């Protein structure tokens, strides 16, 4: 299944049930009502999307 942006998002938590189904839970929904806990897939655009492993550097720091 193609989950779109959720597959590579830093804010996703994947859950698998006993029958092997996979669910993509958005952890942003815990603190921001604009996001759905289980968004309809595939997600093609999202204001909260951050690629996993590519968080912005802290202010004043450069790479």
CHARMM internal coordinates of N, CA and C (Angstrom, degrees):
IC EDIT
DIST 1 N 1 CA 1.4508
DIST 1 CA 1 C 1.5213
ANGL 1 N 1 CA 1 C 109.57
DIST 1 C 2 N 1.3036
ANGL 1 CA 1 C 2 N 116.57
DIHE 1 N 1 CA 1 C 2 N 140.46
DIST 2 N 2 CA 1.4597
ANGL 1 C 2 N 2 CA 123.08
DIHE 1 CA 1 C 2 N 2 CA 177.04
DIST 2 CA 2 C 1.5228
ANGL 2 N 2 CA 2 C 108.46
DIHE 1 C 2 N 2 CA 2 C -92.34
DIST 2 C 3 N 1.3375
ANGL 2 CA 2 C 3 N 116.47
DIHE 2 N 2 CA 2 C 3 N 114.51
DIST 3 N 3 CA 1.4640
ANGL 2 C 3 N 3 CA 120.61
DIHE 2 CA 2 C 3 N 3 CA 179.11
DIST 3 CA 3 C 1.5219
ANGL 3 N 3 CA 3 C 111.69
DIHE 2 C 3 N 3 CA 3 C -96.69
DIST 3 C 4 N 1.3244
ANGL 3 CA 3 C 4 N 117.13
DIHE 3 N 3 CA 3 C 4 N 1.22
DIST 4 N 4 CA 1.4531
ANGL 3 C 4 N 4 CA 120.84
DIHE 3 CA 3 C 4 N 4 CA 179.33
DIST 4 CA 4 C 1.5141
ANGL 4 N 4 CA 4 C 112.12
DIHE 3 C 4 N 4 CA 4 C 68.42
DIST 4 C 5 N 1.3232
ANGL 4 CA 4 C 5 N 116.49
DIHE 4 N 4 CA 4 C 5 N -136.98
DIST 5 N 5 CA 1.4626
ANGL 4 C 5 N 5 CA 121.67
DIHE 4 CA 4 C 5 N 5 CA -176.43
DIST 5 CA 5 C 1.5268
ANGL 5 N 5 CA 5 C 112.78
DIHE 4 C 5 N 5 CA 5 C -61.47
DIST 5 C 6 N 1.2992
ANGL 5 CA 5 C 6 N 117.86
DIHE 5 N 5 CA 5 C 6 N -28.64
DIST 6 N 6 CA 1.4680
ANGL 5 C 6 N 6 CA 120.69
DIHE 5 CA 5 C 6 N 6 CA -178.15
DIST 6 CA 6 C 1.5273
ANGL 6 N 6 CA 6 C 112.20
DIHE 5 C 6 N 6 CA 6 C -57.85
DIST 6 C 7 N 1.3144
ANGL 6 CA 6 C 7 N 117.17
DIHE 6 N 6 CA 6 C 7 N -31.23
DIST 7 N 7 CA 1.4694
ANGL 6 C 7 N 7 CA 120.20
DIHE 6 CA 6 C 7 N 7 CA -177.76
DIST 7 CA 7 C 1.5214
ANGL 7 N 7 CA 7 C 113.05
DIHE 6 C 7 N 7 CA 7 C -60.87
DIST 7 C 8 N 1.3353
ANGL 7 CA 7 C 8 N 117.74
DIHE 7 N 7 CA 7 C 8 N -27.94
DIST 8 N 8 CA 1.4644
ANGL 7 C 8 N 8 CA 120.56
DIHE 7 CA 7 C 8 N 8 CA -176.35
DIST 8 CA 8 C 1.5248
ANGL 8 N 8 CA 8 C 112.71
DIHE 7 C 8 N 8 CA 8 C -120.21
DIST 8 C 9 N 1.3206
ANGL 8 CA 8 C 9 N 118.27
DIHE 8 N 8 CA 8 C 9 N 12.41
DIST 9 N 9 CA 1.4635
ANGL 8 C 9 N 9 CA 121.64
DIHE 8 CA 8 C 9 N 9 CA -175.58
DIST 9 CA 9 C 1.5292
ANGL 9 N 9 CA 9 C 112.15
DIHE 8 C 9 N 9 CA 9 C -82.43
DIST 9 C 10 N 1.3308
ANGL 9 CA 9 C 10 N 114.86
DIHE 9 N 9 CA 9 C 10 N 141.67
DIST 10 N 10 CA 1.4660
ANGL 9 C 10 N 10 CA 121.51
DIHE 9 CA 9 C 10 N 10 CA 177.46
DIST 10 CA 10 C 1.5275
ANGL 10 N 10 CA 10 C 111.75
DIHE 9 C 10 N 10 CA 10 C -69.39
DIST 10 C 11 N 1.3250
ANGL 10 CA 10 C 11 N 118.28
DIHE 10 N 10 CA 10 C 11 N -17.86
DIST 11 N 11 CA 1.4644
ANGL 10 C 11 N 11 CA 122.55
DIHE 10 CA 10 C 11 N 11 CA -175.05
DIST 11 CA 11 C 1.5243
ANGL 11 N 11 CA 11 C 113.68
DIHE 10 C 11 N 11 CA 11 C -101.16
DIST 11 C 12 N 1.3101
ANGL 11 CA 11 C 12 N 117.56
DIHE 11 N 11 CA 11 C 12 N 11.70
DIST 12 N 12 CA 1.4606
ANGL 11 C 12 N 12 CA 120.10
DIHE 11 CA 11 C 12 N 12 CA -178.02
DIST 12 CA 12 C 1.5292
ANGL 12 N 12 CA 12 C 110.90
DIHE 11 C 12 N 12 CA 12 C -97.52
DIST 12 C 13 N 1.3094
ANGL 12 CA 12 C 13 N 114.50
DIHE 12 N 12 CA 12 C 13 N 145.60
DIST 13 N 13 CA 1.4633
ANGL 12 C 13 N 13 CA 121.88
DIHE 12 CA 12 C 13 N 13 CA 171.95
DIST 13 CA 13 C 1.5163
ANGL 13 N 13 CA 13 C 105.04
DIHE 12 C 13 N 13 CA 13 C -126.01
DIST 13 C 14 N 1.3249
ANGL 13 CA 13 C 14 N 117.18
DIHE 13 N 13 CA 13 C 14 N 119.63
DIST 14 N 14 CA 1.4587
ANGL 13 C 14 N 14 CA 119.54
DIHE 13 CA 13 C 14 N 14 CA 179.84
DIST 14 CA 14 C 1.5178
ANGL 14 N 14 CA 14 C 109.59
DIHE 13 C 14 N 14 CA 14 C -92.20
DIST 14 C 15 N 1.3152
ANGL 14 CA 14 C 15 N 114.31
DIHE 14 N 14 CA 14 C 15 N 137.59
DIST 15 N 15 CA 1.4607
ANGL 14 C 15 N 15 CA 121.94
DIHE 14 CA 14 C 15 N 15 CA -179.61
DIST 15 CA 15 C 1.5245
ANGL 15 N 15 CA 15 C 108.16
DIHE 14 C 15 N 15 CA 15 C -124.89
DIST 15 C 16 N 1.3066
ANGL 15 CA 15 C 16 N 116.82
DIHE 15 N 15 CA 15 C 16 N 139.47
DIST 16 N 16 CA 1.4587
ANGL 15 C 16 N 16 CA 122.10
DIHE 15 CA 15 C 16 N 16 CA 179.64
DIST 16 CA 16 C 1.5294
ANGL 16 N 16 CA 16 C 108.24
DIHE 15 C 16 N 16 CA 16 C -123.88
DIST 16 C 17 N 1.3395
ANGL 16 CA 16 C 17 N 115.93
DIHE 16 N 16 CA 16 C 17 N 131.61
DIST 17 N 17 CA 1.4604
ANGL 16 C 17 N 17 CA 118.15
DIHE 16 CA 16 C 17 N 17 CA 178.66
DIST 17 CA 17 C 1.5328
ANGL 17 N 17 CA 17 C 110.16
DIHE 16 C 17 N 17 CA 17 C -90.91
DIST 17 C 18 N 1.3099
ANGL 17 CA 17 C 18 N 115.82
DIHE 17 N 17 CA 17 C 18 N 178.72
DIST 18 N 18 CA 1.4694
ANGL 17 C 18 N 18 CA 121.52
DIHE 17 CA 17 C 18 N 18 CA -177.46
DIST 18 CA 18 C 1.5239
ANGL 18 N 18 CA 18 C 113.56
DIHE 17 C 18 N 18 CA 18 C -63.60
DIST 18 C 19 N 1.3222
ANGL 18 CA 18 C 19 N 116.99
DIHE 18 N 18 CA 18 C 19 N -21.71
DIST 19 N 19 CA 1.4664
ANGL 18 C 19 N 19 CA 120.91
DIHE 18 CA 18 C 19 N 19 CA -179.50
DIST 19 CA 19 C 1.5272
ANGL 19 N 19 CA 19 C 112.56
DIHE 18 C 19 N 19 CA 19 C -92.41
DIST 19 C 20 N 1.3527
ANGL 19 CA 19 C 20 N 116.95
DIHE 19 N 19 CA 19 C 20 N 0.73
DIST 20 N 20 CA 1.4522
ANGL 19 C 20 N 20 CA 120.50
DIHE 19 CA 19 C 20 N 20 CA 176.71
DIST 20 CA 20 C 1.5141
ANGL 20 N 20 CA 20 C 115.85
DIHE 19 C 20 N 20 CA 20 C 93.70
DIST 20 C 21 N 1.3408
ANGL 20 CA 20 C 21 N 117.18
DIHE 20 N 20 CA 20 C 21 N 0.76
DIST 21 N 21 CA 1.4678
ANGL 20 C 21 N 21 CA 119.61
DIHE 20 CA 20 C 21 N 21 CA 177.22
DIST 21 CA 21 C 1.5209
ANGL 21 N 21 CA 21 C 109.33
DIHE 20 C 21 N 21 CA 21 C -72.39
DIST 21 C 22 N 1.3341
ANGL 21 CA 21 C 22 N 116.23
DIHE 21 N 21 CA 21 C 22 N 143.14
DIST 22 N 22 CA 1.4578
ANGL 21 C 22 N 22 CA 121.94
DIHE 21 CA 21 C 22 N 22 CA 179.93
DIST 22 CA 22 C 1.5214
ANGL 22 N 22 CA 22 C 108.81
DIHE 21 C 22 N 22 CA 22 C -111.63
DIST 22 C 23 N 1.3394
ANGL 22 CA 22 C 23 N 116.02
DIHE 22 N 22 CA 22 C 23 N 134.48
DIST 23 N 23 CA 1.4542
ANGL 22 C 23 N 23 CA 123.03
DIHE 22 CA 22 C 23 N 23 CA 179.01
DIST 23 CA 23 C 1.5227
ANGL 23 N 23 CA 23 C 108.02
DIHE 22 C 23 N 23 CA 23 C -120.67
DIST 23 C 24 N 1.3282
ANGL 23 CA 23 C 24 N 115.94
DIHE 23 N 23 CA 23 C 24 N 140.39
DIST 24 N 24 CA 1.4570
ANGL 23 C 24 N 24 CA 121.97
DIHE 23 CA 23 C 24 N 24 CA -179.87
DIST 24 CA 24 C 1.5237
ANGL 24 N 24 CA 24 C 108.25
DIHE 23 C 24 N 24 CA 24 C -107.78
DIST 24 C 25 N 1.3419
ANGL 24 CA 24 C 25 N 116.40
DIHE 24 N 24 CA 24 C 25 N 110.39
DIST 25 N 25 CA 1.4546
ANGL 24 C 25 N 25 CA 121.59
DIHE 24 CA 24 C 25 N 25 CA -178.50
DIST 25 CA 25 C 1.5243
ANGL 25 N 25 CA 25 C 109.62
DIHE 24 C 25 N 25 CA 25 C -101.62
DIST 25 C 26 N 1.3230
ANGL 25 CA 25 C 26 N 116.13
DIHE 25 N 25 CA 25 C 26 N 129.35
DIST 26 N 26 CA 1.4633
ANGL 25 C 26 N 26 CA 121.97
DIHE 25 CA 25 C 26 N 26 CA 178.81
DIST 26 CA 26 C 1.5234
ANGL 26 N 26 CA 26 C 108.82
DIHE 25 C 26 N 26 CA 26 C -87.91
DIST 26 C 27 N 1.3392
ANGL 26 CA 26 C 27 N 116.52
DIHE 26 N 26 CA 26 C 27 N 115.97
DIST 27 N 27 CA 1.4627
ANGL 26 C 27 N 27 CA 120.00
DIHE 26 CA 26 C 27 N 27 CA -179.38
DIST 27 CA 27 C 1.5215
ANGL 27 N 27 CA 27 C 112.24
DIHE 26 C 27 N 27 CA 27 C -75.16
DIST 27 C 28 N 1.3270
ANGL 27 CA 27 C 28 N 118.59
DIHE 27 N 27 CA 27 C 28 N -14.54
DIST 28 N 28 CA 1.4667
ANGL 27 C 28 N 28 CA 120.88
DIHE 27 CA 27 C 28 N 28 CA 175.18
DIST 28 CA 28 C 1.5253
ANGL 28 N 28 CA 28 C 110.81
DIHE 27 C 28 N 28 CA 28 C -65.06
DIST 28 C 29 N 1.3208
ANGL 28 CA 28 C 29 N 117.19
DIHE 28 N 28 CA 28 C 29 N -26.81
DIST 29 N 29 CA 1.4676
ANGL 28 C 29 N 29 CA 121.67
DIHE 28 CA 28 C 29 N 29 CA -179.47
DIST 29 CA 29 C 1.5258
ANGL 29 N 29 CA 29 C 111.73
DIHE 28 C 29 N 29 CA 29 C -62.27
DIST 29 C 30 N 1.3274
ANGL 29 CA 29 C 30 N 117.64
DIHE 29 N 29 CA 29 C 30 N -22.67
DIST 30 N 30 CA 1.4686
ANGL 29 C 30 N 30 CA 120.95
DIHE 29 CA 29 C 30 N 30 CA 179.34
DIST 30 CA 30 C 1.5203
ANGL 30 N 30 CA 30 C 112.21
DIHE 29 C 30 N 30 CA 30 C -66.50
DIST 30 C 31 N 1.3348
ANGL 30 CA 30 C 31 N 117.07
DIHE 30 N 30 CA 30 C 31 N -26.17
DIST 31 N 31 CA 1.4664
ANGL 30 C 31 N 31 CA 119.97
DIHE 30 CA 30 C 31 N 31 CA -175.94
DIST 31 CA 31 C 1.5279
ANGL 31 N 31 CA 31 C 114.77
DIHE 30 C 31 N 31 CA 31 C -127.00
DIST 31 C 32 N 1.3235
ANGL 31 CA 31 C 32 N 117.20
DIHE 31 N 31 CA 31 C 32 N -2.01
DIST 32 N 32 CA 1.4674
ANGL 31 C 32 N 32 CA 119.96
DIHE 31 CA 31 C 32 N 32 CA -178.40
DIST 32 CA 32 C 1.5346
ANGL 32 N 32 CA 32 C 109.41
DIHE 31 C 32 N 32 CA 32 C -143.57
DIST 32 C 33 N 1.3183
ANGL 32 CA 32 C 33 N 116.13
DIHE 32 N 32 CA 32 C 33 N 115.28
DIST 33 N 33 CA 1.4654
ANGL 32 C 33 N 33 CA 121.93
DIHE 32 CA 32 C 33 N 33 CA -175.17
DIST 33 CA 33 C 1.5319
ANGL 33 N 33 CA 33 C 113.63
DIHE 32 C 33 N 33 CA 33 C -67.43
DIST 33 C 34 N 1.3272
ANGL 33 CA 33 C 34 N 118.49
DIHE 33 N 33 CA 33 C 34 N -11.65
DIST 34 N 34 CA 1.4706
ANGL 33 C 34 N 34 CA 120.74
DIHE 33 CA 33 C 34 N 34 CA 178.14
DIST 34 CA 34 C 1.5266
ANGL 34 N 34 CA 34 C 112.01
DIHE 33 C 34 N 34 CA 34 C -69.16
DIST 34 C 35 N 1.3285
ANGL 34 CA 34 C 35 N 117.04
DIHE 34 N 34 CA 34 C 35 N -18.26
DIST 35 N 35 CA 1.4608
ANGL 34 C 35 N 35 CA 120.82
DIHE 34 CA 34 C 35 N 35 CA -175.73
DIST 35 CA 35 C 1.5162
ANGL 35 N 35 CA 35 C 111.05
DIHE 34 C 35 N 35 CA 35 C -106.32
DIST 35 C 36 N 1.3307
ANGL 35 CA 35 C 36 N 115.63
DIHE 35 N 35 CA 35 C 36 N 139.65
DIST 36 N 36 CA 1.4645
ANGL 35 C 36 N 36 CA 121.37
DIHE 35 CA 35 C 36 N 36 CA 178.14
DIST 36 CA 36 C 1.5224
ANGL 36 N 36 CA 36 C 109.09
DIHE 35 C 36 N 36 CA 36 C -87.14
DIST 36 C 37 N 1.3201
ANGL 36 CA 36 C 37 N 116.38
DIHE 36 N 36 CA 36 C 37 N 138.01
DIST 37 N 37 CA 1.4677
ANGL 36 C 37 N 37 CA 120.42
DIHE 36 CA 36 C 37 N 37 CA -178.70
DIST 37 CA 37 C 1.5370
ANGL 37 N 37 CA 37 C 110.84
DIHE 36 C 37 N 37 CA 37 C -58.67
DIST 37 C 38 N 1.3256
ANGL 37 CA 37 C 38 N 117.04
DIHE 37 N 37 CA 37 C 38 N -43.90
DIST 38 N 38 CA 1.4680
ANGL 37 C 38 N 38 CA 122.30
DIHE 37 CA 37 C 38 N 38 CA 176.99
DIST 38 CA 38 C 1.5227
ANGL 38 N 38 CA 38 C 108.00
DIHE 37 C 38 N 38 CA 38 C -124.49
DIST 38 C 39 N 1.3394
ANGL 38 CA 38 C 39 N 117.50
DIHE 38 N 38 CA 38 C 39 N 88.79
DIST 39 N 39 CA 1.4708
ANGL 38 C 39 N 39 CA 120.14
DIHE 38 CA 38 C 39 N 39 CA -176.04
DIST 39 CA 39 C 1.5209
ANGL 39 N 39 CA 39 C 111.97
DIHE 38 C 39 N 39 CA 39 C -69.99
DIST 39 C 40 N 1.3316
ANGL 39 CA 39 C 40 N 116.96
DIHE 39 N 39 CA 39 C 40 N 150.54
DIST 40 N 40 CA 1.4578
ANGL 39 C 40 N 40 CA 120.01
DIHE 39 CA 39 C 40 N 40 CA 175.38
DIST 40 CA 40 C 1.5380
ANGL 40 N 40 CA 40 C 108.87
DIHE 39 C 40 N 40 CA 40 C -65.49
DIST 40 C 41 N 1.3028
ANGL 40 CA 40 C 41 N 115.28
DIHE 40 N 40 CA 40 C 41 N 134.70
DIST 41 N 41 CA 1.4651
ANGL 40 C 41 N 41 CA 120.86
DIHE 40 CA 40 C 41 N 41 CA -176.30
DIST 41 CA 41 C 1.5140
ANGL 41 N 41 CA 41 C 111.37
DIHE 40 C 41 N 41 CA 41 C -102.43
DIST 41 C 42 N 1.3090
ANGL 41 CA 41 C 42 N 118.36
DIHE 41 N 41 CA 41 C 42 N 150.29
DIST 42 N 42 CA 1.4596
ANGL 41 C 42 N 42 CA 128.69
DIHE 41 CA 41 C 42 N 42 CA 0.96
DIST 42 CA 42 C 1.5261
ANGL 42 N 42 CA 42 C 111.68
DIHE 41 C 42 N 42 CA 42 C -82.52
DIST 42 C 43 N 1.3306
ANGL 42 CA 42 C 43 N 116.08
DIHE 42 N 42 CA 42 C 43 N 145.82
DIST 43 N 43 CA 1.4600
ANGL 42 C 43 N 43 CA 121.97
DIHE 42 CA 42 C 43 N 43 CA 175.86
DIST 43 CA 43 C 1.5275
ANGL 43 N 43 CA 43 C 107.04
DIHE 42 C 43 N 43 CA 43 C -89.25
DIST 43 C 44 N 1.3179
ANGL 43 CA 43 C 44 N 116.55
DIHE 43 N 43 CA 43 C 44 N 119.92
DIST 44 N 44 CA 1.4756
ANGL 43 C 44 N 44 CA 122.07
DIHE 43 CA 43 C 44 N 44 CA -178.34
DIST 44 CA 44 C 1.5189
ANGL 44 N 44 CA 44 C 112.62
DIHE 43 C 44 N 44 CA 44 C -103.63
DIST 44 C 45 N 1.3343
ANGL 44 CA 44 C 45 N 117.84
DIHE 44 N 44 CA 44 C 45 N -21.25
DIST 45 N 45 CA 1.4624
ANGL 44 C 45 N 45 CA 122.11
DIHE 44 CA 44 C 45 N 45 CA 178.27
DIST 45 CA 45 C 1.5270
ANGL 45 N 45 CA 45 C 108.23
DIHE 44 C 45 N 45 CA 45 C -146.80
DIST 45 C 46 N 1.3546
ANGL 45 CA 45 C 46 N 116.12
DIHE 45 N 45 CA 45 C 46 N 138.92
DIST 46 N 46 CA 1.4581
ANGL 45 C 46 N 46 CA 119.83
DIHE 45 CA 45 C 46 N 46 CA -178.94
DIST 46 CA 46 C 1.5260
ANGL 46 N 46 CA 46 C 109.08
DIHE 45 C 46 N 46 CA 46 C -156.71
DIST 46 C 47 N 1.3456
ANGL 46 CA 46 C 47 N 115.95
DIHE 46 N 46 CA 46 C 47 N 127.92
DIST 47 N 47 CA 1.4647
ANGL 46 C 47 N 47 CA 121.04
DIHE 46 CA 46 C 47 N 47 CA 179.32
DIST 47 CA 47 C 1.5225
ANGL 47 N 47 CA 47 C 112.77
DIHE 46 C 47 N 47 CA 47 C -63.27
DIST 47 C 48 N 1.3084
ANGL 47 CA 47 C 48 N 117.70
DIHE 47 N 47 CA 47 C 48 N -28.61
DIST 48 N 48 CA 1.4632
ANGL 47 C 48 N 48 CA 121.13
DIHE 47 CA 47 C 48 N 48 CA -175.82
DIST 48 CA 48 C 1.5190
ANGL 48 N 48 CA 48 C 114.44
DIHE 47 C 48 N 48 CA 48 C -94.26
DIST 48 C 49 N 1.3196
ANGL 48 CA 48 C 49 N 117.21
DIHE 48 N 48 CA 48 C 49 N 1.83
DIST 49 N 49 CA 1.4662
ANGL 48 C 49 N 49 CA 120.06
DIHE 48 CA 48 C 49 N 49 CA -175.25
DIST 49 CA 49 C 1.5300
ANGL 49 N 49 CA 49 C 112.41
DIHE 48 C 49 N 49 CA 49 C -62.45
DIST 49 C 50 N 1.3256
ANGL 49 CA 49 C 50 N 114.97
DIHE 49 N 49 CA 49 C 50 N 129.47
DIST 50 N 50 CA 1.4601
ANGL 49 C 50 N 50 CA 123.34
DIHE 49 CA 49 C 50 N 50 CA 169.74
DIST 50 CA 50 C 1.5210
ANGL 50 N 50 CA 50 C 105.87
DIHE 49 C 50 N 50 CA 50 C -136.68
DIST 50 C 51 N 1.3209
ANGL 50 CA 50 C 51 N 116.17
DIHE 50 N 50 CA 50 C 51 N 126.58
DIST 51 N 51 CA 1.4626
ANGL 50 C 51 N 51 CA 119.50
DIHE 50 CA 50 C 51 N 51 CA 178.89
DIST 51 CA 51 C 1.5278
ANGL 51 N 51 CA 51 C 108.54
DIHE 50 C 51 N 51 CA 51 C -63.67
DIST 51 C 52 N 1.3143
ANGL 51 CA 51 C 52 N 117.06
DIHE 51 N 51 CA 51 C 52 N 132.81
DIST 52 N 52 CA 1.4611
ANGL 51 C 52 N 52 CA 122.26
DIHE 51 CA 51 C 52 N 52 CA 179.47
DIST 52 CA 52 C 1.5264
ANGL 52 N 52 CA 52 C 109.44
DIHE 51 C 52 N 52 CA 52 C -55.59
DIST 52 C 53 N 1.3326
ANGL 52 CA 52 C 53 N 116.07
DIHE 52 N 52 CA 52 C 53 N 132.39
DIST 53 N 53 CA 1.4479
ANGL 52 C 53 N 53 CA 121.31
DIHE 52 CA 52 C 53 N 53 CA 179.25
DIST 53 CA 53 C 1.5089
ANGL 53 N 53 CA 53 C 114.63
DIHE 52 C 53 N 53 CA 53 C 85.44
DIST 53 C 54 N 1.3291
ANGL 53 CA 53 C 54 N 118.40
DIHE 53 N 53 CA 53 C 54 N 0.29
DIST 54 N 54 CA 1.4617
ANGL 53 C 54 N 54 CA 121.73
DIHE 53 CA 53 C 54 N 54 CA -178.60
DIST 54 CA 54 C 1.5216
ANGL 54 N 54 CA 54 C 111.57
DIHE 53 C 54 N 54 CA 54 C -122.76
DIST 54 C 55 N 1.3004
ANGL 54 CA 54 C 55 N 117.12
DIHE 54 N 54 CA 54 C 55 N 44.91
DIST 55 N 55 CA 1.4633
ANGL 54 C 55 N 55 CA 120.84
DIHE 54 CA 54 C 55 N 55 CA 177.75
DIST 55 CA 55 C 1.5235
ANGL 55 N 55 CA 55 C 108.47
DIHE 54 C 55 N 55 CA 55 C -68.19
DIST 55 C 56 N 1.3484
ANGL 55 CA 55 C 56 N 117.17
DIHE 55 N 55 CA 55 C 56 N 144.71
DIST 56 N 56 CA 1.4618
ANGL 55 C 56 N 56 CA 119.75
DIHE 55 CA 55 C 56 N 56 CA 179.32
DIST 56 CA 56 C 1.5224
ANGL 56 N 56 CA 56 C 111.56
DIHE 55 C 56 N 56 CA 56 C -63.64
DIST 56 C 57 N 1.3386
ANGL 56 CA 56 C 57 N 116.67
DIHE 56 N 56 CA 56 C 57 N 148.73
DIST 57 N 57 CA 1.4585
ANGL 56 C 57 N 57 CA 121.97
DIHE 56 CA 56 C 57 N 57 CA 178.26
DIST 57 CA 57 C 1.5306
ANGL 57 N 57 CA 57 C 109.26
DIHE 56 C 57 N 57 CA 57 C -68.71
DIST 57 C 58 N 1.3173
ANGL 57 CA 57 C 58 N 116.14
DIHE 57 N 57 CA 57 C 58 N 152.74
DIST 58 N 58 CA 1.4578
ANGL 57 C 58 N 58 CA 121.10
DIHE 57 CA 57 C 58 N 58 CA 177.38
DIST 58 CA 58 C 1.5254
ANGL 58 N 58 CA 58 C 109.59
DIHE 57 C 58 N 58 CA 58 C -64.47
DIST 58 C 59 N 1.3348
ANGL 58 CA 58 C 59 N 117.96
DIHE 58 N 58 CA 58 C 59 N 148.92
DIST 59 N 59 CA 1.4590
ANGL 58 C 59 N 59 CA 120.45
DIHE 58 CA 58 C 59 N 59 CA 179.04
DIST 59 CA 59 C 1.5298
ANGL 59 N 59 CA 59 C 111.20
DIHE 58 C 59 N 59 CA 59 C -55.13
DIST 59 C 60 N 1.3163
ANGL 59 CA 59 C 60 N 115.16
DIHE 59 N 59 CA 59 C 60 N 138.33
DIST 60 N 60 CA 1.4642
ANGL 59 C 60 N 60 CA 120.64
DIHE 59 CA 59 C 60 N 60 CA 179.11
DIST 60 CA 60 C 1.5078
ANGL 60 N 60 CA 60 C 114.40
DIHE 59 C 60 N 60 CA 60 C 86.81
DIST 60 C 61 N 1.3246
ANGL 60 CA 60 C 61 N 117.42
DIHE 60 N 60 CA 60 C 61 N -5.13
DIST 61 N 61 CA 1.4619
ANGL 60 C 61 N 61 CA 121.10
DIHE 60 CA 60 C 61 N 61 CA 179.20
DIST 61 CA 61 C 1.5131
ANGL 61 N 61 CA 61 C 109.13
DIHE 60 C 61 N 61 CA 61 C -109.25
DIST 61 C 62 N 1.2870
ANGL 61 CA 61 C 62 N 116.38
DIHE 61 N 61 CA 61 C 62 N 142.13
DIST 62 N 62 CA 1.4664
ANGL 61 C 62 N 62 CA 120.01
DIHE 61 CA 61 C 62 N 62 CA 175.97
DIST 62 CA 62 C 1.5055
ANGL 62 N 62 CA 62 C 108.94
DIHE 61 C 62 N 62 CA 62 C -128.84
DIST 62 C 63 N 1.3360
ANGL 62 CA 62 C 63 N 116.09
DIHE 62 N 62 CA 62 C 63 N 156.84
DIST 63 N 63 CA 1.4605
ANGL 62 C 63 N 63 CA 119.30
DIHE 62 CA 62 C 63 N 63 CA -178.18
DIST 63 CA 63 C 1.4956
ANGL 63 N 63 CA 63 C 111.61
DIHE 62 C 63 N 63 CA 63 C -97.25
END
COOR INIT
IC SEED 1 N 1 CA 1 C
IC BUILD
